[in-house]
């Protein structure tokens, strides 16, 4: 591989390798800072990383730092990343030292690209071709890892507003099949066992959300299961994520004073298309009692048998 005649002196080669180190660090810093801006400047971080020779691992230790494909495009990173890789691959063909530096970075970049959906756009496809080609030419395998655990990046909070209690979960949704799932039958039983309700996830486990009580509440089982209105939203999100759209969601369950079953669920989310177009949407779901939940909770029907129910005004408490 090495063709040191491309450099007139060892010092010239060393300078080129230092430039490669800086460019690669800047590339990964740009990727991670889209999601999680850091107070450490690229220059300061580079000095630290060169001293320890671990900048790839330290910058990319958290899977939740992986940006959406559309965010990479929106912040103008794709053309810059492609150019950096082209120059890096060319330098690696002329210098063994450069190739040794580039190999672990390309293996890590392959991991990142594998976390993105298949239909993430032509430029992401181009990056995959470049990385896969480099790994193949250098006899390198992709690093086998478990599915990334992104559950810790979801944020949970409780608060009161206008006399109601809120429980809120928010975060960036992982692509189904590309993130680790979390489900606790024990916690689900504690939340809704014997109530006639489902212990419904605020954000479905297929998106990598946590499986504990912070993500569960008693939910009308019809709404929660196949062909239910809330399940339809989850399927809609899953389809978009698999086709390259990134989604950040905030789900709020609203409780009346003294009650442990929410009567309302508010959902807001932001979508980032593969080309970087950002749109926002929201929906509100009534969490009505079902026949089963009334029976288990000894709640009488609101209307006499054989009588049609009136439509409940939305603003009624």
N, C-alpha and C positions, 0 to 999 in steps of 0.2 A: 504493500500500500504506500509506504513512505517514498517520497521523491524529494529529498532534501535539497536537490539542485534548484528547486523552485525558490529557495532562500539563499542569499549570498553569504549570510553568516548565521551562526547559532543565535546571536542576539536579535537578528531580524525575525527569526522564527519565534523566539520567546515573546517578542513584542506582539506578533500576530496572535499567538495563543492567549496572551493577556487580553487583547481586544475581543477575542472570541468569548473568553470568560465573562467579560463585562456585558457583551451583547446577549449572551444566553441568560445571565442573571436578570438583565433588564426585561427580556422577553417574559420570563416567568413572573417577575415582579409585576409587570403590566397585567398579566392574566389574573393573578391573585388579588391585586388591588382593585379590580373592577368590583369584586364582591365584598372584600374586607379591607378597606383602606387602612394603612398602617402608618404610625408616626415615624418609622425608621426609613430614612431616605435610601434610594438605591445605592448611592455612593457609600454611605455608612454601612449599609447591610452587606455590600460587596466586600469591604475591607474585613468585616467580621467573618464572612463566609470563606474567603480565600485563606484566612488564617486557620480555619478549622476544616476546610475541604468538604463541607457538607451542605452547601447552599441549596442544592436540588431538594434534598430531603427536608431541610428546615423550612423552606418556603412552601412546600407542598405536602406537609404532613397531615393537613385536614382536608378530607374529601369534600366537606361542605364549602370549600373555597372555590369549587369549580364553577366558572361562570356559564350562563346560558349562551348558546351559539349566537343568538341575536344581540346579546350584550357585547360580545367580542366584535361583531360587525358594527354595532351602533357607536362604539367608542373608537372606531377606526383602527382596530388592532390587527385585522386579518392580513392586509397588504404588508404591514410591517413585519408580522410574524413570518409570512412566506418569504419575504426578502431576507430576513435574518437566517432562516433555515437554508435557503439557497446558498448564501455566502458561507455559512458554517459547513455545509456538506462539501462545498468546493475546497475550503481550507483543509478539511479532514482528509481529502484525497491527496494532499500534498505534505501532510505532517502527521506522523504517528502520535505526537503529543496532543495535537488538536483532536485527532480521532478518539484518543482515550478520554479526553474531556467531554466530547460530544456524545459518546455512547450511552452513559447513564442518563444524560438529559433527554435523549431521544426515547429511551425506554420509559421514562417518566411521562413524557409528552404523549406516548402511545397510550398510557393508562388514562390520561385526561381525555383523550379523544374517544376512548372506549366508553367513557361515562356519558358522552353526548349521544343524542339520538341518531339513528342511522340517517334520517332525512333532515340533516342539519344544513344543507346548502352545498353549492358547488365548491366554494372556497374551503370549507371544512373537509370536503371530499379530497380536494387537492392536498391539503395538509396530511390527511391519512395516507395518500399515495406516497408522498415524500418520506414520511416517517417509516412506513412499512418497507419501502424500497431500501432505505438506509439500513434498517435492521437485518433485512434479508442478505444484502451484500456483505455485511460484516458478521454474518453467522450468529446473530443475536436473536434470542426468543423474547417475546413479550413477557413482562413480569406477571406471573400468575398471582392474583390477589383475590381475597374475598370481596364480595360486593361491599361497596363503601357504606359506612354507617353515618347517615346525615341527620339522625334524630336530634342530636344535641344543638343543632342550629335553629330548631323551632323554639319559639318563645311563648310562655304561658303566663297569664296574669289574671287576677280577680280585681274587680272594682265595683262600686255602686254609683248609679246615676239615675236621677229622677225617680227615686224610690225603688228601682229595680237592681238586682244583683247580676253582674256579668261575669262570665268565664270565657276567656279569649285565648285562642291558639293561633299563632301566625308563623309563617316561614316560607322558604323556597321549596317548591315541590320537586322531588326527585323523579326521574323518568322510570315508569314501571318496568321492572325486570332488570334495572341497572343499579338499584340501591337495595340495601338490606331492609327487610320488613320486620316489623315488631308487632306482635299480638300476644296478649296475655288473657287466656281464658279465665284465669283466676280473678284478674281485675275486672273483667267483663261481668263475671258472676257477682262480684261485690257491688257493682254499680247498678245492675238491673235484674239480677236473679230473682225469680218469683214475682216479678211485677207485671208480666205481660208485655213489657217493652223489650226492645233490643238495647244493648249497650252500644250505641252508635258512635263511631269515630267522628270527631269533628273534622279531622283531615285523615283520609283513608290510609291504612297501613301500606298500601301498594306504593305510596309516594314517599315512604321512608320516615313517616311521622312516628313519634313515640307511641308505645302501647299501654302506657300507664293511665291512671285516673285523670291526669291533666288533659287527656285526649278523648275522654269518654263521658257520655251523659245518656240518661234514659231517653230513647227515641222511638217514636211510632214505628213499629216493625215493618209496616207496609211501605212507609217512606224510605226506610233504610235498605230494603232488599231489592232484588231484581225487579225492574220496571217501576220502582218507586221514584218519586220526584227527586229526592236527594241523591239516590244512587245514579240517576240519569246525569246529574251534574258531575259526579265523580268519573263516570264513563266519558263524558265530554272532555274533561280535563285530561284523562289518560290518553285519548286519541290525539289531542293537540300536543301533548308532551312528546309522544312517540314520533310526531311529525315535525319536531324541531322547535316548537313554541315553548318558551320558558314561562313559568307561572309562579307568582308570589301571591299567597292567599292569607286572608284573615277571617277567622270564623268565630263568631260570638254567640254563645248560648245565653238567653235572657231568662231570669228567674223572678217570679213574684216573691214578695217578702214571706219568709218562713217556709218556702216550698223547695223541695230537692229535685223537682222535675221541671226542666225549662219549658216554657210555653212558646218560645220563639227562637229561631236561629237566623242570624244575620251573616251574610257572606259577602265579602268584598275581595276582588282579586285584580291583579295587573298582569297582562300578557305581553311578552316580548317576542315578536315574530322572528323567524330565522334571519330576516333582513334588517332587524333592529327597530321595527315599527312597534310603538308602545300603545296599548289600549287598556281601558279600565272597564270593569263591569261589576254588578252587584245583584244579589237576589235575597229575598227574605222568605223563610219557610215557617209556617205555623206547625207547631208540634202538638197536634190534637191527640186526645185520648182515642185509643182503639177499643173495639169490643172487648178484646182480651185484657187490656190494661184496666178497663173499668171493672171487669169481673175480679181480677186479682187484687185490686185496690179497694174493692167494695164501694165503687163510685156509681151512683144511680144514673141512668140515662137522662139526658137533658130534655127529651121529649117523650110523650107517651108512646107505647108500642103502636105501630101502624101509622104514625104521624110523621110527616116530612119535617126535617129541621129547617129553621130559617138560616140565612147567611149571616154570620157574625160580623158586624162592622170591624174593620181592621184595627181601629183605634181604641176599641173597647178593652179595658184592663182585664 
